[in-house]
Amino acid sequence: MSAIKTAAVVGGGIAGPVTALALRRAGIEATVYEAYENTADGRGAMLMVAPNGLSALEVVGVDQGLAGQPIHRMAMTDGRGRRMGEFGGLTGLPPSQVMWRADLYGAVRERAAAAGVRTVYGKRLAGVEETPAGVTAEFADGTRVTADVLVGADGIRSTVRRLIDPAAPGPRYTGLLGFGAFSKAEVPRARTDTMYFAFGEHGFLGYWPVPGQGTAWFGNLPYDEPLSAEQARATPSAAWMRILREKFAGDVPGRDLLRGTDDDELLTFGGLEILPSVPTWHRGRMVLVGDAAHAPSSSSGQGASLAAESAVQLARCLRDIPDPDTAFATYERLRRGRVEKVAAQAAKTNSQKSMGPVATKIMALLMPLATRTFLTPEKVFGWTHRYRIDWGAPVVPG
């Protein structure tokens, strides 16, 4: 039985409720405190949950009934639509699931509520006060809550991260804006179990067929000025669509997908951000989880999966190690190397998305040979997707 009995989890997105569920399974009563007044139903972009993420979600009972589309393989094409390479799924693993963030959020929130996890809205963290026996969260509305530990699951602009270390880095702009939509256009011979990555001469486009709905696509536009989602949405969708159609005018199938997209269907996500390596994940009775500690670029396809993994590992450490500082240090040891390796690979992918015409043509020449020889699915994805957490195994401090 854990020596830690209560936890205040700051942040009610995805990482927060998953952490609360894992803590509850570890015998720790966890309450989620969300800054916004209401739930985030219907908000957010598309995301992928990889097999390692599905495994972590299974630990907390959120693996069943996810409203995702199974993706069994990934294929890369050049700007003329020619296949450059393909990666199939890994033997013995379930397929990745692509879904709306809102669908994953809804499934996590419903599971947390069913398990008895309480979520309190309208609680924006303003400060903390620590004692040897506990930590008190002070909210902007004047309320105070005391618990044995406080978990910062409050995202890439984490308040808890700044309280732990005022010098902690903030998010960094990748130089790319994100967009997505459904297109009425259908790509000939495209398979519904495959996600395609098209590297055109002037831009990158990913897409997959959606049964009965045409084709879902997402694209990145190199842009010098970092824009928040709100700032990007201040520009009319029709204006962004003109830019995107011009950018992809010579690409297959980007040209047709954008022509088949109504202007008002465009989803504008603003600048894509990453979180540089965070030197300090914990202090005293406070600790970070999810994007507050590690936020790789969306290019990784691992953001939600890594958050779920970290939530489960943190709960295991607090279950088995009575001293919070030792538990947090062990948690960081188990997680830091893995999440930073994922982030480094995603950064390389970002650079490929903004390659110029010459570099794109060189990649088109080299990639088919690489995927037939040394770039096997096991080599590329095995270390990431096969990762499993043994919930029942005891955690060794250190």
Residue pairs with C-beta under 8 A, 6 or more apart in sequence:
1 27
2 26
2 27
2 28
2 318
2 319
2 320
2 322
3 322
3 323
4 28
4 148
4 149
4 318
4 322
4 324
4 327
5 28
5 29
5 148
6 28
6 29
6 30
6 31
6 147
6 148
6 149
7 20
7 23
7 28
7 29
7 30
7 31
7 147
7 148
7 149
7 150
7 151
7 318
8 30
8 31
8 33
8 135
8 137
8 145
8 147
8 149
8 150
8 151
9 16
9 17
9 19
9 20
9 23
9 30
9 31
9 32
9 33
9 150
9 151
9 153
10 16
10 33
10 125
10 137
10 150
10 151
10 152
10 153
10 154
10 159
10 160
11 32
11 33
11 34
11 35
11 152
11 153
11 154
11 155
11 158
11 290
11 292
12 32
12 33
12 34
12 35
12 36
12 39
12 40
12 109
12 119
12 121
13 40
13 105
13 153
13 155
13 290
14 101
14 104
14 105
14 108
14 290
14 304
14 307
14 308
15 153
15 155
15 289
15 290
15 291
15 292
15 307
15 308
15 310
15 311
16 32
16 34
16 151
16 153
16 154
16 290
17 32
17 108
17 109
17 111
17 112
17 117
17 119
18 56
18 57
18 60
18 62
18 108
18 307
18 308
18 311
18 312
19 30
19 151
19 153
19 289
19 290
19 311
19 314
19 315
20 30
20 31
20 32
20 112
20 117
21 60
21 61
21 62
21 108
21 111
21 112
21 115
21 117
21 311
22 59
22 60
22 311
22 312
22 314
22 315
22 316
23 29
23 30
23 151
23 314
23 315
23 318
24 30
24 115
24 116
24 117
25 59
25 60
25 315
25 391
26 315
26 316
26 318
26 319
27 319
28 148
28 315
28 318
28 319
30 117
30 151
31 117
31 118
31 119
31 120
31 145
31 147
32 112
32 117
32 118
32 119
32 120
33 119
33 120
33 123
33 125
33 137
33 139
33 145
34 119
34 120
34 121
34 122
34 123
35 122
35 123
35 124
35 125
35 154
36 121
36 122
37 121
37 122
38 121
39 109
39 121
40 102
40 105
41 102
41 105
41 106
42 102
43 101
43 102
43 105
44 100
44 101
44 102
44 105
45 100
45 101
45 178
45 180
45 218
45 267
45 269
45 298
46 98
46 99
46 100
46 101
46 180
46 216
46 218
47 98
47 99
47 100
47 101
47 104
47 298
47 301
47 303
47 304
48 71
48 96
48 97
48 98
48 99
48 195
48 301
48 304
49 57
49 66
49 68
49 96
49 97
49 99
49 104
49 304
49 305
50 96
50 301
50 302
50 305
50 384
50 385
51 90
51 93
51 94
51 95
51 96
51 385
51 386
52 302
52 305
52 309
52 384
52 385
52 386
52 387
52 388
53 302
53 304
53 305
53 306
53 308
53 309
54 63
54 66
54 94
54 96
54 97
54 305
55 63
55 387
55 388
55 389
56 305
56 308
56 309
56 311
56 312
56 389
57 63
57 66
57 308
59 312
59 389
59 391
60 111
60 308
60 311
60 312
61 111
61 115
62 107
62 108
62 111
65 107
66 97
66 99
66 103
66 104
66 107
67 99
67 100
67 103
67 107
68 97
68 98
68 99
68 103
69 97
69 98
69 99
69 192
69 208
69 210
70 94
70 95
70 96
70 97
70 193
71 95
71 96
71 97
71 98
71 193
71 194
71 195
71 208
72 88
72 89
72 95
72 193
72 194
73 86
73 87
73 88
73 89
73 191
73 193
73 194
73 195
74 86
74 87
74 194
74 195
74 196
74 197
75 83
75 85
75 86
75 87
75 194
75 195
75 196
75 197
76 83
76 84
76 85
76 86
76 196
76 197
76 198
76 199
76 367
76 371
77 83
77 84
77 196
77 197
77 198
77 199
77 252
78 84
78 198
78 199
78 200
78 360
78 361
78 364
79 198
79 199
79 200
79 201
79 250
79 251
79 252
79 254
79 360
80 251
80 252
81 198
81 252
81 253
82 364
83 368
84 199
84 363
84 364
84 367
84 368
84 371
85 367
85 368
85 370
85 371
85 372
85 375
86 371
87 371
87 377
87 380
87 381
88 377
89 95
89 377
90 377
90 378
90 381
90 382
90 385
90 386
93 385
93 386
95 193
96 301
96 385
98 195
98 208
98 216
101 304
104 304
109 119
112 119
113 119
122 141
123 139
123 140
123 141
123 143
124 139
124 140
124 141
124 159
125 137
125 138
125 139
125 140
125 154
125 159
125 160
125 163
126 138
126 139
126 140
127 138
127 163
128 135
128 136
128 137
128 138
128 150
128 163
128 286
129 135
129 136
129 138
130 136
130 284
130 285
130 286
134 146
134 147
134 148
134 285
135 146
135 147
135 148
135 149
135 150
135 284
135 285
135 286
136 144
136 145
136 146
137 144
137 145
137 146
137 147
137 150
138 144
139 145
148 285
148 324
149 285
149 286
149 287
149 318
149 324
150 160
150 285
150 286
150 287
151 160
151 286
151 287
151 288
151 289
151 314
152 158
152 159
152 160
152 161
152 163
152 164
152 286
152 287
152 288
152 289
152 292
152 293
153 288
153 289
153 290
153 292
153 311
154 160
154 161
154 292
155 290
155 291
155 292
155 295
156 170
156 171
156 273
156 275
156 291
156 292
156 295
157 170
157 171
158 288
158 291
158 292
160 286
160 288
160 292
161 168
161 278
161 288
161 292
161 293
162 168
163 286
164 280
164 281
164 282
164 283
164 286
164 288
165 278
165 279
165 280
165 283
168 278
168 279
168 280
169 275
169 276
169 277
169 278
170 275
171 273
171 274
171 275
171 295
172 273
172 274
172 275
172 276
173 226
173 271
173 272
173 273
174 271
174 272
174 273
174 274
174 297
174 347
174 350
175 222
175 223
175 224
175 350
175 354
176 220
176 221
176 222
176 223
176 271
176 272
176 350
176 353
176 354
177 220
177 221
177 223
177 227
177 232
177 268
177 269
177 270
177 271
177 272
178 218
178 219
178 220
178 268
178 269
178 270
178 271
178 272
178 298
179 218
179 219
179 220
179 221
179 240
179 244
179 266
179 267
179 268
179 269
180 216
180 217
180 218
180 219
180 266
180 267
180 269
181 216
181 217
181 261
181 265
181 266
181 267
182 210
182 213
182 214
182 215
182 216
182 217
182 261
182 265
183 207
183 214
183 215
183 216
183 217
183 256
183 257
183 258
183 260
183 261
184 214
184 260
184 261
184 262
185 214
185 215
185 253
185 256
185 257
185 259
185 260
185 261
186 209
186 214
186 215
187 196
187 207
187 209
187 215
187 253
187 256
187 257
190 196
190 207
190 208
190 209
190 215
191 209
192 208
192 209
192 210
192 211
194 208
195 206
195 207
195 208
196 206
196 207
196 208
197 204
197 205
197 206
198 204
198 205
198 206
198 207
198 251
198 252
198 253
198 254
199 352
199 353
199 355
199 360
199 363
199 364
200 248
200 250
200 251
200 254
200 360
201 250
201 251
201 356
201 357
201 360
201 361
202 247
202 248
202 250
202 251
202 357
203 219
203 220
203 221
203 222
203 244
203 247
203 248
203 251
203 254
203 353
204 219
204 220
204 352
204 353
204 354
205 217
205 218
205 219
205 248
205 251
205 253
205 254
205 257
206 217
206 218
206 219
207 215
207 216
207 217
207 218
207 253
207 257
208 215
208 216
209 215
209 216
210 216
214 260
215 257
215 260
217 257
217 261
219 244
219 248
219 254
220 272
220 353
220 354
221 243
221 244
221 247
222 354
223 271
226 271
227 270
227 271
228 270
228 271
229 268
229 269
229 270
230 270
231 270
232 240
232 268
232 269
232 270
232 271
233 268
233 270
235 268
236 263
237 263
237 264
237 266
237 268
238 263
240 266
240 268
241 258
241 261
241 263
241 266
244 258
245 255
245 258
245 259
248 254
248 255
248 257
248 258
249 255
272 297
272 298
272 299
272 350
273 295
273 297
274 295
274 296
274 297
274 343
274 346
274 347
274 350
275 291
275 294
275 295
275 296
275 343
277 340
277 343
278 288
278 293
278 294
281 287
281 288
281 293
281 328
281 331
281 332
281 336
282 288
282 325
282 328
282 329
282 331
282 332
284 324
284 325
285 324
287 314
287 324
287 328
287 331
289 307
289 310
289 311
289 314
290 306
290 307
290 310
290 311
291 303
291 307
293 310
293 335
293 339
294 306
294 310
294 335
294 339
294 340
294 343
295 303
296 302
296 303
296 306
296 339
296 342
296 343
296 346
297 343
297 346
297 347
297 349
297 350
298 346
299 346
299 349
299 350
299 353
300 342
300 343
300 345
300 346
300 349
302 342
302 346
302 384
306 338
306 339
306 342
309 335
309 338
309 387
309 389
310 331
310 335
310 339
312 389
312 391
313 331
313 334
313 335
313 389
314 331
316 389
316 391
316 395
317 327
317 328
317 330
317 331
317 334
317 395
318 324
318 327
319 395
320 327
320 394
320 395
321 327
321 330
321 395
321 397
326 397
327 397
329 398
330 395
330 396
330 397
330 398
333 398
338 387
342 384
352 363
355 363
367 375
